[in-house]
Each structure stands twice: as C-alpha cells, then as structure tokens.
C-alpha cells in the first residue's frame, strides 16, 4: 500500500530566466518515518523542479507514483489501514483483501436492449451478474455480497492477491467494476472500501480536506467529525445480501461489517 504516514508542505518562489516568479509554488513531501523527513523531501522537490527549469527539461520524471494523500485514522494490521478521504468519510484500505464495488449491470448490446426487453431494475440485473461470476470461482473462495447505496460491494475470501495481479484484472473486468477504481487500485497498490456515509447523503455540512492540514483545517476538523459521526448513526453503508461459496471472516472483514452494516432498518448512505 502506498499510504505515507507523514506529510509536509513547502511554498517557495521559483526562478525562471533569472527572474523570481511573483507567485508561490507549493511542494508536498511525504515519509513513513518522520515529519522531518517529509519536510526534507518537500524541499528536495523544490530543488528538483528548479533544476528542471534551469536545464530546460521537458516531459515527465522517470519516477511515477500515486500516493493516497489522506490522514491515517487507524491501523488494523500491516496490510489494513483506515484513512479519512477528501470529503471526510473513513475508508478501509487493504493490500491483499479483494474488495470491489460494482455499481452497474453488465453492458447490453442495442439488439438485447430492443428485443430481450429486460425491464428489471439495474440493481437486480447487477446482482444476478455477480452471482453468475461467483459461480465460476474456485470452490475454496467465498463471495460476500453487500448492497450499497448505488449498487453492490463484493469481498472475496479464501484467497488474497495484490491489485496488480493479472487474475485480479480479469475479475474486475468480469464483474464490470468501474475502470477508474480498478486503475487506482493498481497504482495505489491497495483496494478501498468506504466505511462511513457520504456527507451529502446524510445532510452533513460538506468539508474538503487537503493533507497536510493547515492550522485552520485542524481547528475546524474536530467539530466537523463530531457532527458527522452523530449524523452517521442513523445510516449504514452496506446491507448484507448473501454469501456464495466457502466463507471465512477474519478480523479485518469483521471490522468492516461492524462499521458498515448498522441497523437493518437504517437507510443506505
């Protein structure tokens, strides 16, 4: 997983053709060891960009990485971390536990749309497709199927694989998962599942978080989180639908269920 623990921000004026720019440029550094190292890396980014300007370099840097730039709220295990995303919700990040959100049914050709006349709701068709894929999996695996606000979430038990593995790519495609989600899983080297409601679905005042937090954000975040948590109590993120295949629940899945399932009568958000 690519989730640094420490972040630091440096603002500086760059020099172009011997002239200092009027505006401040912002540079972000990160580290798993200390804030000091994160700050040093931010300063190194300033120097690296200035060097590229001085050398009239073009194109992209050789190194390319996508970090999850979010506050770490809790570490469940070395492979499972809770973060707070940009709009304030808590997210479970797992290195090898396969978690996939499926929010739409498989593509239907124009011919099928015109003549098969499948008028069932989209969720019903999506669930049927997930069940079909689950039936093709190895008998040692289990499909835990949850309903979400807009579709379904699948957690696969019995096997664990990194997002970059070819079998996982085929599974994403077979389930008709969002291609952007699949791409980000590969680049960030982890799977992600939201644990708490989207603020706008529970009429919570919106917030936009940018890590590292500035002093103003730090001073307001605590009160926002308290209000958000209170509003969240009347909602749930998932409803358990069924388990297909051989099921096994470890501590991470148990934590996921504790945080997302809530009261059966609560609305999905």
Protein Blocks (a to p, Z undefined) as FASTA:
>chain_A
ZZdfbdcdddddddeehiacfbdcddddddfkbmklmmmmmmmmmmmmmmmmmnopgcjd
fbdcdddddddfbdfblmbccdddfkopacdddfklccdddfbdcdddfklmmmnopabd
fklmmmmmmmmmmmmpcfkbccdddddfklccdddehiacdfklmklmmmmmmnopafkl
mmmmmmnopacddfbdcfklnopacddddddddfklmmmmmmmmmmmmmmmmmpcfbdcf
bdedjddddfklmmmmmmmnmpfklccZZ
